[in-house]
Amino acid sequence: MWCRLTFVKFDPEKMDEGRKIFYDLHAPTVKKEKGNIDCYLMESVDEPGEGISFSSWETKEDGDAYEAKGTYKMLVGTIIHTHVREPKLKQYEVKTTKR
């Protein structure tokens, strides 16, 4: 499994707007992409406004294809006005050991 995490910091006064954009537009759009497993927004309980957008993919190629289409960049453009800093994308592979 391949995971894409975008680390964000919302303007506290725009948190509700950012959350609405994420769940009304981002999550449904990402969930329609080939190979997407899930997509959600995690919000810090320790640092108000900090969050992580999480999407999981069947393969790295599926996540890369989503990126290459420009959908990620387009979605960031719809929400960036609610952030106080540029989002930071990191990718992770979930590896397991065989028993």
QUIKANOR-V879897 format. One record per backbone hydrogen bond with DSSP energy under -0.5 kcal/mol. NH is the residue of the N-H (numbers start at 1). CO is the residue of the C=O. E is the energy in kcal/mol with one decimal. If there is no record, write none. Layout:
BEGIN
NH/CO/E ; NH/CO/E
END
This chain:
BEGIN
2/57/-2.5 ; 3/92/-3.4 ; 4/55/-2.8 ; 5/90/-3.2 ; 6/53/-2.5 ; 7/5/-0.6 ; 7/88/-3.0 ; 8/51/-2.9 ; 10/49/-3.2 ; 11/82/-3.1 ; 14/11/-2.5 ; 15/12/-0.8 ; 18/14/-2.7 ; 19/15/-2.7 ; 20/16/-2.2 ; 21/17/-2.5 ; 22/18/-2.5 ; 23/19/-2.5 ; 24/20/-2.6 ; 25/21/-2.4 ; 26/21/-1.6 ; 27/22/-2.9 ; 29/25/-1.9 ; 30/26/-2.8 ; 31/27/-2.6 ; 32/28/-0.7 ; 32/29/-0.8 ; 33/30/-1.7 ; 36/33/-1.9 ; 37/56/-3.4 ; 38/56/-1.0 ; 40/54/-2.4 ; 42/40/-0.5 ; 42/52/-3.2 ; 44/50/-2.7 ; 50/47/-2.2 ; 51/8/-2.3 ; 52/42/-2.5 ; 53/6/-2.7 ; 54/40/-3.3 ; 54/52/-0.6 ; 55/4/-2.1 ; 56/38/-2.3 ; 57/2/-3.2 ; 58/35/-2.6 ; 63/59/-1.6 ; 64/60/-2.8 ; 65/61/-2.4 ; 66/62/-2.0 ; 67/63/-1.9 ; 68/64/-2.9 ; 69/65/-1.7 ; 70/67/-1.5 ; 71/66/-1.0 ; 72/66/-0.6 ; 74/70/-2.2 ; 75/71/-2.6 ; 76/72/-2.6 ; 77/73/-1.8 ; 78/74/-0.9 ; 78/75/-0.9 ; 79/75/-0.6 ; 79/76/-1.2 ; 80/76/-2.0 ; 82/79/-2.7 ; 83/80/-1.8 ; 84/9/-2.8 ; 85/9/-0.7 ; 88/7/-2.1 ; 89/87/-0.5 ; 90/5/-2.8 ; 92/3/-2.9 ; 94/1/-2.8 ; 95/93/-0.7
END
